[in-house]
Amino acid sequence: KVYFFDVGQADSIFVMSSGECMLIDAGNNADGKLIVKQLENMNIDTIDYVVGTHPHEDHIGGLDDIVNELEIGKIFMPKIGEDAKNYQNVVKAAKKKNLEIENPKISDKFTINDANCEIMSVQNEGDYSENNSSIVIQMNYGKTKYLFMGDAEKETENSRKWEKVDVLKVGHHGSNTSSSESF
C-alpha cells in the first residue's frame, strides 16, 4: 500500500508491504506531529526506512518528530545540505536514539518485504542544487513500478535513461523546473 499524505505544498509518502514500511519525507515542520498521529491511527509504531529526499523544509521539516516519536530502523538522507537547520534537527533526533544517518549511493538496493527498492539518483557531493541532490527511489512490487522523484529537476531527469513506470511521483511538485516533456 502506498499513501500520499496530504501535507499541502510539501511531500510525505508512506509505503507498507506485509508489516514492513518506509516513509519518504515528512512535510513541513508543522506537519510532523500530524503525520505521527496519522501513523499512530494506522497502528504504526516502527518505520523500517525513513528517507529525507533532500534538506528543504517542505520535505524534512517534520522528520525530527517522526524520529523522536517512533521506532526507526534506518534513515537515508543525501549529504548535500547538512548545514541546513532542518537537516540538523533530524541529526539531533537521530543522535538521541543512537541512529546514524546513511548517505545512500546510486544503485543501492533494499527491500520492504516484497517490494524491491533501488536508489536511482542522489548527489552526496559536488556542485548540485539541493533539489537535484534528491534521493530518487524506484520501487518494484510484483509487476507494478513506482518512481519517487523527490524534488529532482530537469538536470536529474536528463541524466539517465529511465525505465517506464506505472506510478510517478513527479519531481519538485510538478513545477516548471521538472517534469519536462521528454521525461
Sequence and secondary structure as in RCSB ss.txt:
>XXXX:A:sequence
KVYFFDVGQADSIFVMSSGECMLIDAGNNADGKLIVKQLENMNIDTIDYVVGTHPHEDHIGGLDDIVNELEIGKI
FMPKIGEDAKNYQNVVKAAKKKNLEIENPKISDKFTINDANCEIMSVQNEGDYSENNSSIVIQMNYGKTKYLFMG
DAEKETENSRKWEKVDVLKVGHHGSNTSSSESF
>XXXX:A:secstr
 EEE   SSS  EEEEETTEEEEE   SGGGHHHHHHHHHHTT  EEEEEE  SS HHHHTTHHHHHHHSEEEEE
E  STTTTSHHHHHHHHHHHHTT  EE   TT EEEETTEEEEEEE  SSSS  TGGG  EEEEEETTEEEEE T
T  HHHHTTS     SEEE GGGG TTS  S  
